[in-house]
Amino acid sequence: MTPQAPHHRLTQVLDASQYSGEDPSTTLEVRDRRCWRRTVRGYLLLPHLAPVLVVELATAAFAVIAWGGPPPAHRLGALLLAMLGGQLAIGATNELVDFPYDTVGKPWKPLPSGDVSIRGAQVMVIVGLIMMVAFGWQFGTFALALLTAGTALGIAYDLWFKRTVWSWLPYLLALPLLPIWVFASLGEPEPRLLLLYPLGALATVGVHFAQALPDVAIDRAAGLPTATSRFGQRLTFVVVWLTTLSAPVLAWLAAWLLRVAQPYSAIEVAAGLTILSLVTNVILIAANRRVGVASCFPLVALATLACALAWTLIVSS
């Protein structure tokens, strides 16, 4: 007897195309197109697209405040690309560290699904760091040192802090550095921005808890000793919004104590947006728990950003 050829995927595709009347080359082209789309989608999601977009938006907004209007395109472009480089490195590092866990708990993510290779993620980390230095050095040594410190805190979170009870610490230290770095990069350092550390301490912890909210059940099942896994999803949600609501209250109190002459309308707008975000999140949770949990981070991030922008606008005017 003559041995039969192995029945591979390609054979199945060809056989299916014969029965369906489709051209085999057309079928292969469709498969290649789908594979290409999955790869592009994988690389877009790998560095955590939503947080990256929020950070880039924040960078642009702080740059407008620091410059007193839209900065020149070449300076704003370099600023955004420098920050993007750091965010790519942080996000890709996070996915590389999480790969063994995601293979079991989240097989649909870019690395476990095979949409992005391990080598591809490693290249993204290297390219991101090169971008950060290449565009960041244009703003001077001090500004580059601030940007490097923020990026290093993000990578330290990925490598060491993420699955510990101290997972909130890098957020607390890194997030207020963003407006400080932007002002230093554009040549207008503002010492009162350092008050973002005490004023935004609770809110930055809230941002971290909001980002970790979808993973609470998985972290608990894995026995990870994070603060959110100890709280549970319900209590974490409450803590997230209590800490987020603290930002406009503390900003108003600080402005009053410092006798800031500027009107407090920016803080009032930020407070209104924060309350609106909370109400929206509660409605989404009631309508669809999964959607509500997923929407918590972007709503909290935007509310916290609004408060940070309000304080920056007041002290820099």
C-alpha angles and dihedrals in degrees: 000000000000112000114243122238114256114267101238129174090264090056090051091051092050093047092048091050090052093054094042093047092238124141108254091222090054091051091051090049090054091050091049091049092051091048091050091050092050090051093050091047090048093054091047092052096040097083091043102264099208097054091044091054091048092051093047091049090049091049092052093047094049089047091056091051093046093049095041090239138005109332120229111287095244093054096043091046093052090047093052094045092049091052091043090055092055092047092051091052093048095046096046091046089053092054093048091052092046095047097099091048096043092052087069104027104030110022091162094068119107099263101040092043091053094238088122125030126227088245090052091054091048090051090052090055092051094044090048093053091047090051091049093054097037094054098027097058090065089075097055139266097285094051091047090051090054092049091047091050092052092048092046090053090052093050091045088055090053095047105036118000105044098085097038135083087255094063091117095059100081089050091052092052100037108042098062088051090071099076091035090056093046093052091045091049093053093047099252109105113189114198093196089066086076085074086073086081097065094029095049100034095104093039094053090052087051091054090054093048090049091053090048094046097094090052098050095100093046093047091049092050090050091051094239112167097225122141092243094051089053092049097045125222098286097050091041089056091052092048091048094058097039090055092044092051089053092068100072091040093053092043091054091046092049092048090051094047092047090047092232107192096210118100115261095229092114091057090046091053090048090050091050091049090049093053091045090051091050093050091047092051093049091051091049091048090052093047098042120358095202093051091045093052092048092048094051095085099050091045093048092044093052092046092049091046090052091054092047091049091049093053092044091050092051099048095042098048 
